[in-house]
């Protein structure tokens, strides 16, 4: 089995923002790192955006902000590894 395949739980985007962000940042869902999870989330928001309620969109935007923190951490770690 390939290691770069994404395994996203069914109904993930209906969960709470913290759950969405943590799941998309995990190696199980995004083996290539949290940036892959961010791309998945942004794809979902842009494709389903018009059909989402305002409250659902607000929760997804919160998940995006939380996930962005994880992406920035991963970038800093990668930069530290390159320097060392």
VMD Tcl script that builds the backbone (N, CA, C; Angstrom):
set m [mol new atoms 252]
animate dup $m
set s [atomselect $m all]
$s set {name element resname resid chain x y z} {
  {N N UNK 1 A 0.835 -1.175 0.000}
  {CA C UNK 1 A 0.000 0.000 0.000}
  {C C UNK 1 A 0.887 1.247 0.000}
  {N N UNK 2 A 0.452 2.270 -0.720}
  {CA C UNK 2 A 1.216 3.511 -0.797}
  {C C UNK 2 A 1.075 4.308 0.486}
  {N N UNK 3 A 2.147 4.958 0.899}
  {CA C UNK 3 A 2.146 5.740 2.130}
  {C C UNK 3 A 1.538 7.131 1.951}
  {N N UNK 4 A 1.400 7.586 0.711}
  {CA C UNK 4 A 0.921 8.947 0.496}
  {C C UNK 4 A -0.580 9.022 0.231}
  {N N UNK 5 A -1.303 7.936 0.433}
  {CA C UNK 5 A -2.743 7.932 0.211}
  {C C UNK 5 A -3.423 8.588 1.410}
  {N N UNK 6 A -4.422 9.397 1.131}
  {CA C UNK 6 A -5.150 10.103 2.168}
  {C C UNK 6 A -6.305 9.228 2.646}
  {N N UNK 7 A -6.427 9.073 3.954}
  {CA C UNK 7 A -7.490 8.280 4.560}
  {C C UNK 7 A -8.326 9.185 5.449}
  {N N UNK 8 A -9.340 9.801 4.875}
  {CA C UNK 8 A -10.152 10.755 5.603}
  {C C UNK 8 A -11.388 10.061 6.182}
  {N N UNK 9 A -11.661 10.240 7.479}
  {CA C UNK 9 A -12.854 9.634 8.076}
  {C C UNK 9 A -14.135 10.165 7.441}
  {N N UNK 10 A -15.134 9.318 7.323}
  {CA C UNK 10 A -16.428 9.719 6.777}
  {C C UNK 10 A -17.055 10.745 7.715}
  {N N UNK 11 A -17.593 11.807 7.160}
  {CA C UNK 11 A -18.249 12.839 7.951}
  {C C UNK 11 A -17.317 13.772 8.698}
  {N N UNK 12 A -16.055 13.777 8.334}
  {CA C UNK 12 A -15.081 14.604 9.047}
  {C C UNK 12 A -15.471 16.075 9.065}
  {N N UNK 13 A -15.925 16.606 7.959}
  {CA C UNK 13 A -16.200 18.036 7.874}
  {C C UNK 13 A -17.476 18.454 8.601}
  {N N UNK 14 A -18.188 17.495 9.188}
  {CA C UNK 14 A -19.364 17.831 9.998}
  {C C UNK 14 A -19.012 17.867 11.482}
  {N N UNK 15 A -17.764 17.558 11.820}
  {CA C UNK 15 A -17.316 17.543 13.219}
  {C C UNK 15 A -17.026 18.965 13.707}
  {N N UNK 16 A -16.624 19.058 14.962}
  {CA C UNK 16 A -16.240 20.349 15.550}
  {C C UNK 16 A -14.898 20.802 14.964}
  {N N UNK 17 A -14.630 22.115 14.947}
  {CA C UNK 17 A -13.402 22.642 14.334}
  {C C UNK 17 A -12.116 22.017 14.869}
  {N N UNK 18 A -12.049 21.801 16.178}
  {CA C UNK 18 A -10.847 21.226 16.771}
  {C C UNK 18 A -10.606 19.804 16.256}
  {N N UNK 19 A -11.679 19.040 16.107}
  {CA C UNK 19 A -11.579 17.670 15.604}
  {C C UNK 19 A -11.147 17.664 14.144}
  {N N UNK 20 A -11.723 18.560 13.357}
  {CA C UNK 20 A -11.364 18.650 11.936}
  {C C UNK 20 A -9.878 18.974 11.788}
  {N N UNK 21 A -9.434 20.007 12.501}
  {CA C UNK 21 A -8.034 20.440 12.392}
  {C C UNK 21 A -7.075 19.350 12.848}
  {N N UNK 22 A -7.374 18.727 13.981}
  {CA C UNK 22 A -6.488 17.684 14.501}
  {C C UNK 22 A -6.430 16.493 13.548}
  {N N UNK 23 A -7.558 16.116 13.007}
  {CA C UNK 23 A -7.601 14.972 12.104}
  {C C UNK 23 A -6.847 15.265 10.804}
  {N N UNK 24 A -7.073 16.445 10.231}
  {CA C UNK 24 A -6.400 16.793 8.976}
  {C C UNK 24 A -4.898 16.992 9.161}
  {N N UNK 25 A -4.464 17.313 10.369}
  {CA C UNK 25 A -3.033 17.483 10.641}
  {C C UNK 25 A -2.349 16.156 10.952}
  {N N UNK 26 A -3.130 15.116 11.219}
  {CA C UNK 26 A -2.560 13.828 11.623}
  {C C UNK 26 A -1.912 13.097 10.454}
  {N N UNK 27 A -0.952 12.253 10.771}
  {CA C UNK 27 A -0.265 11.454 9.756}
  {C C UNK 27 A -1.200 10.430 9.135}
  {N N UNK 28 A -2.240 9.994 9.869}
  {CA C UNK 28 A -3.179 9.011 9.331}
  {C C UNK 28 A -3.973 9.582 8.160}
  {N N UNK 29 A -4.380 10.839 8.288}
  {CA C UNK 29 A -5.176 11.470 7.232}
  {C C UNK 29 A -4.276 12.131 6.197}
  {N N UNK 30 A -3.236 12.806 6.645}
  {CA C UNK 30 A -2.352 13.552 5.747}
  {C C UNK 30 A -0.911 13.083 5.931}
  {N N UNK 31 A -0.551 11.954 5.316}
  {CA C UNK 31 A 0.789 11.406 5.519}
  {C C UNK 31 A 1.919 12.347 5.085}
  {N N UNK 32 A 1.631 13.263 4.174}
  {CA C UNK 32 A 2.664 14.166 3.693}
  {C C UNK 32 A 2.755 15.440 4.529}
  {N N UNK 33 A 1.938 15.541 5.577}
  {CA C UNK 33 A 2.002 16.685 6.467}
  {C C UNK 33 A 0.722 17.492 6.490}
  {N N UNK 34 A 0.626 18.429 7.442}
  {CA C UNK 34 A -0.603 19.203 7.612}
  {C C UNK 34 A -0.943 20.109 6.437}
  {N N UNK 35 A 0.014 20.434 5.606}
  {CA C UNK 35 A -0.297 21.267 4.433}
  {C C UNK 35 A -1.246 20.533 3.490}
  {N N UNK 36 A -1.120 19.222 3.416}
  {CA C UNK 36 A -2.035 18.421 2.605}
  {C C UNK 36 A -3.444 18.519 3.180}
  {N N UNK 37 A -3.545 18.444 4.508}
  {CA C UNK 37 A -4.838 18.596 5.165}
  {C C UNK 37 A -5.443 19.962 4.900}
  {N N UNK 38 A -4.607 20.988 4.888}
  {CA C UNK 38 A -5.087 22.343 4.596}
  {C C UNK 38 A -5.654 22.414 3.183}
  {N N UNK 39 A -4.970 21.789 2.235}
  {CA C UNK 39 A -5.480 21.786 0.858}
  {C C UNK 39 A -6.830 21.080 0.771}
  {N N UNK 40 A -6.980 19.990 1.501}
  {CA C UNK 40 A -8.264 19.276 1.520}
  {C C UNK 40 A -9.371 20.155 2.088}
  {N N UNK 41 A -9.081 20.831 3.192}
  {CA C UNK 41 A -10.071 21.689 3.826}
  {C C UNK 41 A -10.450 22.846 2.908}
  {N N UNK 42 A -9.475 23.478 2.308}
  {CA C UNK 42 A -9.765 24.604 1.416}
  {C C UNK 42 A -10.545 24.157 0.187}
  {N N UNK 43 A -10.229 22.984 -0.324}
  {CA C UNK 43 A -10.979 22.436 -1.457}
  {C C UNK 43 A -12.439 22.239 -1.054}
  {N N UNK 44 A -12.665 21.673 0.121}
  {CA C UNK 44 A -14.027 21.447 0.592}
  {C C UNK 44 A -14.768 22.768 0.762}
  {N N UNK 45 A -14.117 23.748 1.377}
  {CA C UNK 45 A -14.771 25.042 1.607}
  {C C UNK 45 A -15.132 25.701 0.282}
  {N N UNK 46 A -14.236 25.683 -0.675}
  {CA C UNK 46 A -14.528 26.358 -1.949}
  {C C UNK 46 A -15.553 25.599 -2.783}
  {N N UNK 47 A -15.545 24.276 -2.726}
  {CA C UNK 47 A -16.500 23.494 -3.515}
  {C C UNK 47 A -17.889 23.489 -2.898}
  {N N UNK 48 A -17.986 23.440 -1.566}
  {CA C UNK 48 A -19.279 23.349 -0.899}
  {C C UNK 48 A -19.734 24.690 -0.339}
  {N N UNK 49 A -18.914 25.703 -0.465}
  {CA C UNK 49 A -19.154 26.989 0.180}
  {C C UNK 49 A -20.530 27.583 0.010}
  {N N UNK 50 A -21.065 27.579 -1.181}
  {CA C UNK 50 A -22.373 28.193 -1.420}
  {C C UNK 50 A -23.508 27.419 -0.757}
  {N N UNK 51 A -23.303 26.136 -0.551}
  {CA C UNK 51 A -24.356 25.305 0.045}
  {C C UNK 51 A -24.249 25.214 1.558}
  {N N UNK 52 A -23.201 25.758 2.143}
  {CA C UNK 52 A -22.997 25.664 3.586}
  {C C UNK 52 A -23.751 26.766 4.318}
  {N N UNK 53 A -24.273 26.425 5.486}
  {CA C UNK 53 A -24.920 27.451 6.308}
  {C C UNK 53 A -23.836 28.376 6.864}
  {N N UNK 54 A -24.255 29.531 7.321}
  {CA C UNK 54 A -23.300 30.491 7.869}
  {C C UNK 54 A -22.597 29.920 9.098}
  {N N UNK 55 A -23.330 29.187 9.932}
  {CA C UNK 55 A -22.715 28.628 11.131}
  {C C UNK 55 A -21.717 27.525 10.776}
  {N N UNK 56 A -22.039 26.716 9.768}
  {CA C UNK 56 A -21.121 25.641 9.344}
  {C C UNK 56 A -19.857 26.249 8.742}
  {N N UNK 57 A -20.028 27.275 7.914}
  {CA C UNK 57 A -18.882 27.939 7.300}
  {C C UNK 57 A -17.997 28.579 8.371}
  {N N UNK 58 A -18.607 29.140 9.396}
  {CA C UNK 58 A -17.846 29.744 10.489}
  {C C UNK 58 A -17.012 28.680 11.204}
  {N N UNK 59 A -17.580 27.493 11.429}
  {CA C UNK 59 A -16.843 26.410 12.073}
  {C C UNK 59 A -15.696 25.930 11.183}
  {N N UNK 60 A -15.924 25.849 9.893}
  {CA C UNK 60 A -14.862 25.420 8.981}
  {C C UNK 60 A -13.740 26.455 8.918}
  {N N UNK 61 A -14.097 27.728 8.992}
  {CA C UNK 61 A -13.078 28.783 9.008}
  {C C UNK 61 A -12.253 28.711 10.300}
  {N N UNK 62 A -12.897 28.373 11.405}
  {CA C UNK 62 A -12.159 28.206 12.660}
  {C C UNK 62 A -11.202 27.021 12.537}
  {N N UNK 63 A -11.672 25.938 11.921}
  {CA C UNK 63 A -10.807 24.774 11.700}
  {C C UNK 63 A -9.625 25.160 10.821}
  {N N UNK 64 A -9.863 26.006 9.829}
  {CA C UNK 64 A -8.788 26.460 8.942}
  {C C UNK 64 A -7.731 27.222 9.731}
  {N N UNK 65 A -8.170 28.083 10.638}
  {CA C UNK 65 A -7.219 28.850 11.450}
  {C C UNK 65 A -6.411 27.932 12.361}
  {N N UNK 66 A -7.080 26.967 12.981}
  {CA C UNK 66 A -6.383 26.018 13.844}
  {C C UNK 66 A -5.383 25.178 13.051}
  {N N UNK 67 A -5.797 24.753 11.883}
  {CA C UNK 67 A -4.916 23.947 11.040}
  {C C UNK 67 A -3.743 24.774 10.523}
  {N N UNK 68 A -3.977 26.041 10.286}
  {CA C UNK 68 A -2.897 26.916 9.828}
  {C C UNK 68 A -1.772 26.988 10.860}
  {N N UNK 69 A -2.125 26.959 12.137}
  {CA C UNK 69 A -1.112 26.943 13.199}
  {C C UNK 69 A -0.244 25.691 13.061}
  {N N UNK 70 A -0.875 24.547 12.779}
  {CA C UNK 70 A -0.139 23.294 12.613}
  {C C UNK 70 A 0.755 23.334 11.369}
  {N N UNK 71 A 0.268 23.930 10.311}
  {CA C UNK 71 A 1.066 24.056 9.078}
  {C C UNK 71 A 2.299 24.911 9.349}
  {N N UNK 72 A 2.117 26.017 10.051}
  {CA C UNK 72 A 3.250 26.890 10.365}
  {C C UNK 72 A 4.269 26.181 11.252}
  {N N UNK 73 A 3.800 25.376 12.219}
  {CA C UNK 73 A 4.715 24.594 13.052}
  {C C UNK 73 A 5.532 23.636 12.195}
  {N N UNK 74 A 4.866 22.962 11.267}
  {CA C UNK 74 A 5.558 22.006 10.403}
  {C C UNK 74 A 6.601 22.707 9.542}
  {N N UNK 75 A 6.299 23.898 9.063}
  {CA C UNK 75 A 7.249 24.666 8.248}
  {C C UNK 75 A 8.468 25.044 9.087}
  {N N UNK 76 A 8.235 25.507 10.319}
  {CA C UNK 76 A 9.353 25.873 11.203}
  {C C UNK 76 A 10.223 24.655 11.518}
  {N N UNK 77 A 9.596 23.508 11.768}
  {CA C UNK 77 A 10.361 22.287 12.045}
  {C C UNK 77 A 11.204 21.883 10.843}
  {N N UNK 78 A 10.634 21.993 9.657}
  {CA C UNK 78 A 11.370 21.650 8.438}
  {C C UNK 78 A 12.557 22.583 8.251}
  {N N UNK 79 A 12.365 23.872 8.529}
  {CA C UNK 79 A 13.470 24.827 8.408}
  {C C UNK 79 A 14.571 24.516 9.412}
  {N N UNK 80 A 14.188 24.140 10.646}
  {CA C UNK 80 A 15.185 23.773 11.649}
  {C C UNK 80 A 15.962 22.556 11.223}
  {N N UNK 81 A 15.304 21.576 10.619}
  {CA C UNK 81 A 16.000 20.375 10.160}
  {C C UNK 81 A 16.993 20.699 9.044}
  {N N UNK 82 A 16.641 21.644 8.189}
  {CA C UNK 82 A 17.542 22.015 7.089}
  {C C UNK 82 A 18.781 22.714 7.632}
  {N N UNK 83 A 18.622 23.500 8.684}
  {CA C UNK 83 A 19.741 24.230 9.260}
  {C C UNK 83 A 20.678 23.280 10.009}
  {N N UNK 84 A 20.103 22.312 10.707}
  {CA C UNK 84 A 20.910 21.385 11.543}
  {C C UNK 84 A 21.677 20.389 10.744}
}
mol reanalyze $m
mol bondsrecalc $m
mol representation Tube
mol addrep $m
